[in-house]
Amino acid sequence: MTLTRHQIRERAFQMLFALNANPEADQEALYQRVLTDDPNQTVPVPAYLTTLVQGVLANQAELDAQIDQYLSTGWQLKRIAKTDLVIMRMAFFEIEHVEEVPNRVAVNEALELAKNFSDDRSRRFINGVLAHTLDGDSADSQA
């Protein structure tokens, strides 16, 4: 089974969301759960999926600090919906740590994840935070 980068990001989101709720979860079991519906099958984990999941986990404090600097006055990380926070962590990780992914692609992929896993209000919020990474361009113009 060959996954596109978008499909890998969806699975990374699912993994990170699950690990956010239960940090002690068995990561190998979670990888298999997001990659196959067959509990008796073990499939290879795509390298980029591991890069995203482990990268976000390893850099979470740095990513949260980056997100925090773009929040409006009165907003705090703990007030952000967990789905939105995980999506933004992934986007900031790609922007800061994955050179082959252009910033605009990372932002657009985050907006696509928000369409699939959140609501329109959250998508606009995520766009507002991530738009700062595009030197003032509106990220929404590509979504």
C-alpha positions as CSV (number, residue, x, y, z in Angstrom):
1,M,0.0,0.0,0.0
2,T,1.5,3.3,-1.1
3,L,0.2,6.4,0.6
4,T,0.3,10.0,-0.7
5,R,1.9,12.6,1.5
6,H,-1.6,13.9,2.3
7,Q,-2.7,10.4,3.4
8,I,0.4,10.2,5.5
9,R,-0.4,13.5,7.1
10,E,-4.0,12.3,7.9
11,R,-2.5,9.2,9.7
12,A,0.1,11.3,11.5
13,F,-2.8,13.5,12.7
14,Q,-4.7,10.5,13.9
15,M,-1.6,9.2,15.7
16,L,-0.7,12.5,17.3
17,F,-4.3,13.1,18.4
18,A,-4.4,9.6,20.0
19,L,-1.0,10.2,21.7
20,N,-2.2,13.6,22.9
21,A,-5.1,11.9,24.7
22,N,-2.9,8.9,25.9
23,P,0.8,9.6,25.9
24,E,1.6,6.1,27.2
25,A,-0.1,4.4,24.3
26,D,1.8,1.7,22.4
27,Q,3.1,3.7,19.4
28,E,3.8,0.6,17.3
29,A,0.2,-0.6,17.8
30,L,-1.1,2.8,16.9
31,Y,0.9,2.9,13.7
32,Q,-0.6,-0.4,12.7
33,R,-4.1,0.7,13.6
34,V,-3.9,3.8,11.4
35,L,-2.3,1.9,8.5
36,T,-4.5,-1.2,8.3
37,D,-7.9,-2.4,9.3
38,D,-6.6,-6.0,9.6
39,P,-5.4,-6.6,13.2
40,N,-3.6,-9.7,12.0
41,Q,-1.5,-7.8,9.4
42,T,1.6,-5.9,10.0
43,V,2.4,-3.3,7.4
44,P,5.6,-1.2,6.9
45,V,5.4,2.2,8.4
46,P,6.2,5.0,5.9
47,A,9.3,6.9,6.8
48,Y,7.5,10.2,6.5
49,L,4.8,9.1,8.9
50,T,7.5,8.3,11.5
51,T,9.3,11.7,10.7
52,L,6.1,13.6,11.4
53,V,4.9,11.8,14.5
54,Q,8.3,11.6,16.2
55,G,9.3,15.1,15.0
56,V,6.2,16.7,16.5
57,L,6.5,14.7,19.7
58,A,10.2,15.6,20.1
59,N,9.7,19.3,19.3
60,Q,6.3,19.8,21.0
61,A,7.5,22.5,23.4
62,E,9.2,24.5,20.6
63,L,6.1,24.1,18.3
64,D,3.8,25.2,21.1
65,A,5.9,28.3,21.7
66,Q,5.7,29.2,18.0
67,I,2.0,28.8,17.9
68,D,1.6,30.8,21.1
69,Q,3.4,33.8,19.7
70,Y,0.8,34.1,16.9
71,L,-2.3,33.8,19.2
72,S,-4.4,36.9,19.9
73,T,-4.3,38.5,23.2
74,G,-6.2,36.5,25.8
75,W,-5.8,33.2,23.9
76,Q,-3.8,30.4,25.4
77,L,-2.8,27.1,24.1
78,K,-5.0,25.3,26.6
79,R,-8.1,27.0,25.1
80,I,-7.4,25.7,21.6
81,A,-9.3,22.6,20.5
82,K,-7.0,19.6,20.6
83,T,-7.7,18.8,16.9
84,D,-6.6,22.3,15.9
85,L,-3.5,22.2,18.2
86,V,-2.4,18.9,16.7
87,I,-2.9,20.3,13.1
88,M,-1.0,23.4,13.9
89,R,1.9,21.5,15.5
90,M,2.2,19.4,12.4
91,A,2.2,22.4,10.1
92,F,4.8,24.3,12.2
93,F,6.9,21.1,12.3
94,E,6.9,20.9,8.5
95,I,7.6,24.6,8.1
96,E,10.5,24.6,10.5
97,H,12.0,21.1,10.1
98,V,11.2,19.7,6.7
99,E,13.0,21.6,4.0
100,E,11.5,19.9,1.0
101,V,8.0,21.0,2.0
102,P,7.3,24.6,1.0
103,N,5.6,26.7,3.7
104,R,2.5,27.2,1.5
105,V,2.2,23.4,1.1
106,A,2.4,22.9,4.9
107,V,-0.3,25.5,5.4
108,N,-2.6,24.2,2.7
109,E,-2.3,20.7,4.0
110,A,-3.1,21.9,7.5
111,L,-6.2,23.6,6.1
112,E,-7.2,20.4,4.4
113,L,-6.8,18.4,7.6
114,A,-9.0,21.0,9.3
115,K,-11.7,20.5,6.7
116,N,-11.6,16.8,7.4
117,F,-11.2,16.7,11.1
118,S,-12.5,20.0,12.4
119,D,-15.0,22.6,11.3
120,D,-15.0,25.8,9.2
121,R,-14.5,28.1,12.2
122,S,-11.5,26.1,13.3
123,R,-10.1,26.1,9.7
124,R,-10.3,29.9,9.7
125,F,-8.6,30.1,13.1
126,I,-5.8,27.8,11.9
127,N,-5.5,29.8,8.7
128,G,-5.2,33.0,10.8
129,V,-2.4,31.6,12.9
130,L,-0.5,29.9,10.0
131,A,-0.9,32.9,7.6
132,H,1.9,34.6,9.6
133,T,4.3,32.0,8.2
134,L,3.7,33.1,4.7
135,D,5.0,36.7,5.0
136,G,1.5,38.2,5.1
137,D,0.1,36.2,2.2
138,S,-3.4,34.8,2.7
139,A,-3.0,31.0,3.0
140,D,-6.7,30.6,2.4
141,S,-6.3,31.6,-1.2
142,Q,-4.9,28.2,-2.0
143,A,-7.3,26.1,0.0
